[in-house]
Amino acid sequence: MTDTTENSGTTENTETPENEAPEAAAPEIDLAEALLAKDQEIADLKDRVLRSLADLENTRRRLERDKAEATQYAVTGFARDMLAVAENLRRAVASLPADGFDNVRAGIEATERELLAIFGRQGISKIEITPGEPLDPNRHQAMLEVESDMDAGSVVAELASGWTIRDRLLRPAMVSVSRA
């Protein structure tokens, strides 16, 4: 039944169609595309989460490594300052006259031994220099060139001791090298 009302000379039809075929198929296509888009978005988000977790794990490992190194090498600055004390003790013993001052010499040598023992416990060791070995810029610092019968670039003499702390150079050995 058709219901018509007149309103200002126009006629309205109030019947509603029950099914419109063209509009029914469109939502299914849109839903499939939306589902594919959401699946892609989920995959992208999952990838971002996995990358973030991997980055977080790498950061955690790096911080643990940095913390371990900081703990191992915390005494580096102090050790570098104490090297002068060790060398001054050696110079004091060397400057004492051969006769007399035996008690003073024994006291200074005992102090030097104790300081070197503390260095050893902290992983600080002296670089051993052998005259004639080739100059190694990772361990030696050439201070001057001298005439020598050794090969050019060979260490002639040690001017100041070099030191390492564990596997790192604390101070290079200052040496003289033979001239070409």
Number of C-alpha atoms within 10 A of each C-alpha: 5 8 9 12 12 8 8 6 6 8 11 11 9 11 10 6 6 6 8 8 8 8 9 10 10 10 11 11 11 11 11 11 12 12 12 12 12 12 12 12 12 12 12 12 12 12 12 12 12 12 12 12 12 12 12 12 12 12 12 12 12 12 12 12 12 12 12 12 11 12 10 14 16 11 15 18 10 9 19 16 11 14 21 11 14 17 13 13 20 14 11 14 18 11 10 13 10 10 6 9 12 12 9 13 19 12 13 16 16 13 14 19 14 12 17 17 14 12 18 14 10 16 15 24 19 18 17 11 18 12 15 17 14 17 20 14 10 10 19 22 20 20 13 13 17 15 12 14 12 17 15 18 19 24 27 27 16 20 14 15 17 22 21 20 21 14 9 13 18 21 19 20 26 20 23 24 28 22 17 13
